[in-house]
């Protein structure tokens, strides 16, 4: 069975609910409340396991919310290695306004992590047994910006493929350390890390290709929401549109995309198949309400439709 490890430095207890209308001051009665373990790497693990693989979650956990996070991970039957911290695990809240169909997302900053704590995390991850190590999400306060570069170096030394999905200085320095197998920035994250507006497909492709040419990452998948995604490799550039599906929630679409790409790679698929599988998973995620993420059946159905279309085009040519 395929096995990966995921690293989540600033996890969350995800809360999702619905209200009729968002108004200030007044109490708003919520319905259909959901609770889930969250944060980039944990979300990736949830989807990866749904697709039939095994994933061990490495994550920081502290305070009463940390206890709740531990319990939620157990409810989801995820293998976990908890690195205890003194600070409080944060809460993320997604509120769906039924009247407008809009979604409001509130995310706390999270705890401050001491050097002893983040060093303990490095030590724990250094013992991970896996073929792929996925580091996803932000770095909490107190953790050095080059933390993911250190993790990448450890992974490469042990022959583990390192996958990165972060933002800001953590992303920039993670790439600067080189040795990344797959990086998945959103368009906004790519703009921030390059300092460029990237207003055209050509500019986006050029920025992604530059990361590959500098040897910072072997594969660069840039997700662009409703505008689809772009993939840069040594072989060139691919651009795929987003699949048109009804939108219930945008929470976790990028994490679902990444989980599916890693799953396809781990199953022996080539980069083209992995990219299409990722597109299917991103679309599958928005079908689900709140923090539910992509369902395996939806991913497979959407991917099969994409593969059939690719086959039909091949026959046509």
N, C-alpha and C positions, 0 to 999 in steps of 0.2 A: 504493500500500500504506500502511496505517495506521502511523504512526510516533510513538513516545513516547520520553521520556527518563526514567530513574529515578535517584534519588540515594540512596546507602547510605553513611551516615557511619561506621557501626560494623559492617562486614561480618564474616562468619565463614567458616571452613572447616567445613562440616557433616559430622559423622561419625555414622553410624547403624549399629547392630548388634543382634543378638539374643543373649540368654543364657537358659539353662534357668531359673535362679533367682538373684535378687540376694541375696548374703550378704556380711557384712562380713569383712574380713581375708583370706579365701581368694581365690585367683585364680579368675576366672570366664572360661571360654573362650567367646569370641564367635564367632558365625557370621553369614553373609550381610552382611558389612560393606560399607557404601556410603559414598562420599565425594561431596560436591556443594558448589558455591559457594552461600553463604547470606547471610542478612541481608535485611531487608524489601524494599528496592528491587530487589535481585538476584532474589529469589524472584518478585516481581511481573513482572519482565522475562522470566523463564523461562516462566511461564504465558502471558503475553501473546504471546510468540513461538510457542508451541505452538498458539495460536488463529489464527495466520496473520499476525500483525503484525510490525513491526520495533521493536526497543527498543535504545537505547544506554544502557549502564550507566555512571554516574559513581560512583566509589567510592574510598575511601582504602585504601592497601595498603602494608604494611611488613614487613620481616624475612623469614625463610625461609617462614613461613606465608603471607605476602603473595605470595611467588613461587608457592606452591602454589595460592593463590586465583586468581592470574592464569591459571595453566595450566588450572584447572578451568573457568573462564569460556570459555577458548578451546575446550576439549573440548565445551562446550555450544553452541559457535558463536554466542556473544553478542557484539555490538559493545560495545567497552569503552573508556572513558577513565579511566586510572588516575592518581590523585593520590598521589604517593609521600610516605610519612611515615617518620620515624625509628623509631617504635614498632612493636611486633609485632602483626600481625593476629591476632585471637583464634580460638579453636576452640570449637565447640558440639558436644555429644555427646548423642545420643538412644539410650537402651538399652531395648529391648523385652524384658520378662520373659515368657517363653512360658508358664510355669506359671500365672501370675495374669492374663496379658493386659494388665498395666499397663505404662505407659511412664514412664521416668525421664529427665529432661532436665537437662543440666548446661551452663551457659552462663558463660563467663569474662567478666570485666568489660571487658576490652579496653584499648587503649593510651591514653596521654595525648597529645593533639594540640596542637601549638603554634599560636600566632596566625598565623604565616607559612604554616603548612600549611592551616589552615581557610580563610584568605583566598585561598590558591591554589585551593582547591576552589570558593569563590564565584566566582572569576574564570573558572574552567573552565565551570561550570554557566551562567554568564552568556552563554556562546557557544553554548549548546545550540540546535539547530534541531528543533523539535517542536511539536505542538499541545497535548500534555499533558505536564506534568512531575510525576512521582510521587516525593515524598520519603517514605520509609518506613523505620522502625526508630528505634533510640535514638540519642542523641548521645553520643559518647565524651567522656571527661574532657578539659577544656581548651577545649571548644567552647561559646560563650555560649548561654544558654537561648533567646535570640531569633533564633538562626541561621535557623530555618525561616521566621520572619517576614521576614527579609531576603531569603531565596530567593523567597518569595511575592511580595514587592514587585518584585523583578527580573522574575519571570515575568509579573505583571500588566502591567508597563510595556511588555512586548513582545507582549502579547496571547496569552500562553500560559496555558491553564487549569492551575491548581495544585491538586494532590491531596496530602493529608497523612494519614499514619498513624503516629503516634508516641505517647508517653506522658509523664506527669509535666509538669514545667515546660516541656519542649520543645513538648509539645502545647498547653499553656495559652497560652504566649507566641506560638506559631505561629498560633493562632486569634485572639489579641488583635490581631495585625497586620492582621486582616481580609483579604479577597480570596481566600479558599480556595473552590475550586469544589466539592470533595468531601472530606469528612473521614470516616475510618472508625475510630472508637474501639471497642474492646471494651467490654463493660459495666463491667468492672473499671477500665479506663482512664477511662471517663466518670465513674464514682464518684469516682475519685481527683482528677480535674480540677475537679469541682463541689463536692467535699467533702460530698456527700449520700449517704445509704444507697441511694436509688433501689430500694426494695423492691417496688414495684408497676409494672405496665406504664404506668399513668397517670403516675407520677413519672418514669419513663424517657422517656416521650414529651414531658413538659413540659420536661425538661432539654435534650433534643435540639432541641425547637422553639425554646427560648430562644436557642440558638446561631444558628439561622436568623434569628430576629427581630432579634438584635443585629447582623446583617450580617457575622458572623464567617465563616460558611460558607453556601454556597448549598444544598448537600445534605449531610445528616448520616446516615450508615448506622451503626447500632450493632449489632455482632455479639454474640450471646449463646450461642454454642456449641449445645448440644442444644436450647436454647429458641428457636432461630431468630434472627431479626434484625428491626430496626425502622428505618424510614426516615422522616426528617423533611425536608420541603421547604416552600416557601411555599404549596403547594397543600394541605398537611395531613400527616397521619401514615399510614403503612402499617405493618402488622405481619404478618410471614409466619413460619410454623413451619419448623423445620429438616426437611429430607428425611430419612426413616428409612432409613439404609444401614448395612451392617456397618462397624465401625470397625477400621482397621488402624493408623492413626497420626493424631494431631491436629496434627502439625507442618505449618505452612504453610497451614492452612485459611483463616485470615484474609487472608493474602497472595494466595491463589488467588481468594478472594471479591473482593478489591479489583481484581486483574488483570482478572477477567471483567467487572466493572462498567465499568472504564475502556475495555475493548475494545468493549463494547456502545455506550458513549457515542461512542467514536471512529468506530464504524461507522454512526453516525447514529441510533442507537436512542434512544427516549425514556427517562425516568428509571424508569418502571415496568418496562420490559423489562430495563434495566440491573440493577435490583434483583433481579429473578427470575434473571437470568443469574448474578449474584453468589451467590445462594443455591445454585444448581445447582453452581457451582464449589467452594464451601465443602464441600458434601457429597461432591463428586468427590474432593477432596483427602484426606478421611479414609479413602477406599477404598484408598489407596496406602500402602505401607509406608515407614517411615523418612522420609527427606527428599525423596521422589519428587515431591511436589506433585500437583496435579490434571492429569489427562490430558484432552486435547481431546475425545476420543471420549466419555468419561464425562460431561464437562460438557454436550456437545451432547445426549446421550441423556437425561440428567436434566432438562435445560431443555425439551426437546421434550415430555416427559411433563408438566411443569408447564404449558406452553402449551396442551396438549390439555385439561388439567383446567380451565384458565381459560376456554377456548372452550366446553367442555361446560356450565360454570356459566352462561355468557352466554346460551347457547341455552335453558337451563332457565328462565331468568328472562324 
